[in-house]
Amino acid sequence: MANTNQKTVRRKKRHRRIRATVSGTADKPRLSVYRSNQHMYAQLINDEKGETLAAASSLELGLDEPLMKAAKSVGEKISERGQEVGIKKVVFDRGGYNYTGRIETLADAARANGLTF
């Protein structure tokens, strides 16, 4: 149990460092990613106004797929929803997670469907 707490504390510390430099605007919102053990969540956020422009999650999509396929589906969906709102360019906020596995899969799927990082 103590090891899990230490991992979470280290991730949150990394996330604070990232958020000190990464900020979303109306022209270039922040693509924020959260990963739980079972689901993936992504949001396009305008930090100037403090509003969420678009969101997608594997929970909302009702995906009962393996985790990597769910991450790809969420990346595709957030890209589609961003384009519906008129968003082409984003700043990627990996949330303190390493850029590998599900985080990388989600980012690659979003790029493949039209978002530019």
N, C-alpha and C positions, 0 to 999 in steps of 0.2 A: 504494500500500500504506500509506503513512504517513497518508493521509487517513482510511482505514478505521479505523486504530488510534486516531486522534484522536476519531472519532465514537463508538467504543466506550468510550473513556475518559470522554467527556462524558456519555454515557448512564449509565454506572455511577455517576458523580458525582451525577447527578440522582436515580438510584435510591436512593443512600445518603441523600440529603436527604429523599426521600419516606418511606423506611423509618424515619427518625427520628421521624416523627409518626404513621404508619399502623401499627397493630398489630391482630392478630386475637385474638378471645376465643372461648370456647366458644359463647356466644350469638350473636356476630357475627364469624364468621371472615373472614380476609383472602382475597380472590379475587386471586391472583397470576397475572399473564399474562406469558408469554415468547413472543417471535416470532423465528423464524429465517427464513432466506431462503425455505425451502420449507414449513415447518410452523408450527402454532400450538399452544401448550401452556397449560393453565389448571389451577390447583390451588386448593382451599379449604383454608386452613391455620389451625390453632389455634396461635398463637404462644406462649400460656401454657404449653402442654405440649410444643410443638415437634413436632406431628404433623399429617400430611396427612389430611384427612377425606374428600376426594374429588378426583379428577383426571380430566382428559380431554385428548386431543390429536388432531390431525389424523393423526398417524402411527399411533396406536393404532386409530383408527377406520378406517384404510385408505382415506382419502379421496384420490381422484385428481381433484379438482375445482380450478377456479380459486381463487386465494388468498382472495378475499372470500367465496365460498360456503363454503369450508372453515372460515373464521373464524366464520361464522354457525352452522355445524353444531357446532363446538366450544362456542360459547356456549349453544346449545340443550342439548347433552349435559351440560355442567357444571351447568346449571340443574336438569336432571332428576336427576342424581346427588346434587346438594345437597338436593333435596326428598326423595329416598329416605332420606337420613340425618336429615331433619328441619330443614333449614336454609332460612330464608326471607330473612333479612337478612345482608348482607355488607358489608365495607369493600373498596373497589376499589383495587388496587395495580397501576398501569399499567406498572410496571417501568422507569420512566425514559423510556418511549417517549411521543411526542406522542399526544394523544388525537384521533386521526384515522385514517382508513383501516381497516385490519384490527382495530386495538385498539377503535375505536369500534363497528365492526360486531359484534365479539364481545360487548361490553358491552350493546349494544342488544338482541341476541338473548337474552342472559341475562335482561335486564329483561323482555322480552316473554314469557318463559316462567316468570315468577314470582319471580325474585330481586329484592330491593329493595336499592338502594345507598344 
